[in-house]
């Protein structure tokens, strides 16, 4: 199948290329007490609390707010920012292979990710494949997070991308859907095999 004019690929990072999950760290801190860990992540260091870091709040400020509310959990709260590297289990192998093949074909590659600036600095040091991208927009840098329109606008404007030429891949369906009104072809990532099939159908692999 022809690629329908799609020649640029934009990747989300966490959950697509990098296995990031706070549980990789907190399993150790809770000594594999899964119930206690899940309760902590559901009621203290919550997903919504962390989204403020994605939007630009520092880990220090986020921790200060939570420790006022949960002083008995201060060490566990501080670990969220101090041990970000331990939340990254490593690359998602099958997707890295796809990324490498796209790179070898000369496909322009870009990144668009909800990620705090402090945490992403660690990822850049650790993962060489982040150097394969022509450009990456990180939510923490611009103060907007997916699925807010402004982060997609920042990507398109900063790198002069024609959205009609772009394929966007994200593991969160609502984030993928938010790219479509701009004209991008959005793929909801579920696993590397399904992603490869979709890119083959588009003529990109």
C-alpha positions in Angstrom: 0.0 0.0 0.0 1.3 3.5 -0.8 2.2 5.6 2.2 -0.4 8.2 1.3 2.1 10.9 1.6 3.1 10.0 5.1 6.9 10.3 5.4 7.6 11.5 8.9 7.2 9.4 12.1 6.7 11.0 15.5 7.1 8.7 18.6 5.8 9.0 22.1 8.7 7.8 24.3 7.5 6.4 27.7 5.4 3.3 27.1 6.4 3.0 23.4 10.2 3.1 23.3 11.1 3.2 27.0 9.5 1.0 29.7 8.8 3.7 32.4 6.7 2.8 35.4 7.0 4.0 39.0 6.3 0.4 40.0 9.8 -0.6 38.9 11.1 1.5 41.8 8.4 1.1 44.4 8.3 -2.7 44.2 11.8 -2.5 45.8 10.8 0.1 48.3 7.7 -1.8 49.4 9.6 -5.2 49.4 7.1 -6.6 46.9 4.1 -5.8 49.1 2.0 -5.1 46.0 -1.2 -4.1 47.8 0.7 -1.5 49.9 2.5 -0.2 46.8 -0.6 0.2 44.8 -2.4 2.0 47.7 0.5 4.4 47.9 0.5 5.1 44.1 -3.3 5.5 44.1 -3.5 7.8 47.1 -0.2 9.6 47.6 2.1 9.7 44.5 -0.8 9.6 42.1 -0.8 9.8 38.4 -2.6 13.2 38.6 0.1 14.5 41.0 2.8 13.4 38.6 1.1 15.1 35.6 2.0 18.4 37.2 5.7 17.4 36.9 5.0 16.6 33.2 3.6 20.1 32.9 6.7 21.7 34.4 6.5 21.6 38.2 9.8 20.5 39.8 10.1 17.3 41.7 11.2 19.3 44.8 8.0 21.4 44.7 5.8 18.3 44.1 7.4 16.5 47.0 7.0 19.5 49.3 3.3 19.7 48.7 2.8 15.9 49.3 5.0 15.8 52.4 2.9 18.5 54.0 -0.1 16.1 53.6 1.7 12.8 54.3 4.7 13.6 56.6 4.9 9.9 57.6 5.7 9.0 54.0 8.4 11.6 53.3 11.1 9.2 52.3 8.9 7.4 49.9 7.7 10.7 48.4 11.3 12.0 48.0 12.3 8.8 46.2 9.9 9.6 43.3 12.1 12.5 42.2 15.5 11.3 43.5 15.3 7.8 41.9 13.7 8.5 38.5 16.3 6.4 36.8 15.0 3.3 38.6 11.6 3.8 37.1 13.0 3.1 33.6 13.4 -0.6 33.2 15.0 -0.2 29.8 14.1 0.1 26.1 11.1 -1.8 24.6 13.1 -4.0 22.3 10.6 -4.6 19.5 9.8 -1.0 19.1 13.5 0.0 19.1 14.0 -2.4 16.2 11.3 -0.6 14.3 12.8 2.8 15.2 16.2 1.6 13.9 14.8 0.3 10.7 13.0 3.6 10.1 16.3 5.5 10.8 18.2 3.2 8.4 15.6 4.0 5.7 16.2 7.7 6.2 12.8 8.4 7.7 12.7 11.7 9.6 12.1 10.9 13.3 10.7 13.1 16.0 9.6 12.6 19.6 6.7 14.1 21.5 6.4 13.0 25.1 4.9 13.9 28.4 8.0 13.9 30.6 9.4 16.2 33.3 12.6 18.0 32.3 14.6 16.6 35.2 13.6 13.0 34.5 14.2 13.3 30.7 17.8 14.5 31.3 18.5 11.0 32.8 16.8 9.3 29.8 19.0 11.2 27.4 22.1 10.1 29.2 21.1 6.5 29.3 19.5 5.8 25.9 21.6 6.4 22.8 18.7 5.9 20.5 17.3 9.3 21.6 20.1 10.7 19.5 18.4 9.3 16.4 15.7 11.9 16.5 15.9 15.1 14.6 14.0 16.8 17.4 12.0 16.0 20.6 9.4 18.1 22.3 9.1 17.4 26.1 6.0 18.6 27.9 8.0 19.8 30.9 9.9 22.2 28.7 6.8 24.0 27.3 4.3 23.7 30.2 1.7 21.8 28.2 0.9 18.1 28.3 -0.8 15.7 25.9 -3.7 15.7 25.0 -3.7 19.5 25.2 -3.5 21.0 21.7 -0.6 23.3 22.5 1.9 20.5 22.8 1.1 19.3 19.3 1.2 22.8 18.0 4.7 23.2 19.5 6.0 20.1 17.8 4.6 21.2 14.3 5.8 24.7 14.6 9.2 24.1 16.1 10.3 21.6 13.5 8.2 23.0 10.6 6.4 19.6 10.2 3.5 19.3 7.7 1.0 17.3 9.8 -0.4 15.7 6.6 3.1 14.0 6.1 3.3 12.8 9.7 2.4 9.5 11.6 2.1 9.9 15.3 2.4 6.9 17.7 1.3 7.0 21.3 0.4 4.3 23.9 -2.4 6.4 25.3 -5.5 6.4 23.0 -6.7 9.9 24.0 -3.3 11.3 23.2 -3.2 9.6 19.8 -6.8 10.8 19.1 -5.8 14.4 19.9 -3.3 14.4 17.0 -5.9 13.6 14.4 -7.5 17.1 14.2 -4.1 18.5 13.2 -4.0 16.2 10.2 -1.6 13.6 11.6 -2.2 9.9 11.0 -2.4 8.6 14.6 -1.6 5.1 15.8 -2.6 3.9 19.2 0.4 1.7 20.2 -0.5 -1.6 21.9 2.6 -3.7 21.0 5.5 -3.8 18.5 3.9 -6.4 16.3 0.8 -4.4 15.7 2.8 -1.2 15.2 5.0 -2.9 12.6 1.9 -4.1 10.7 0.4 -0.6 10.6 3.7 0.9 9.4 4.0 -1.7 6.7 0.4 -0.9 5.6 1.4 2.7 5.3 4.4 1.8 3.2 6.9 3.1 5.8 8.5 -0.3 6.5 
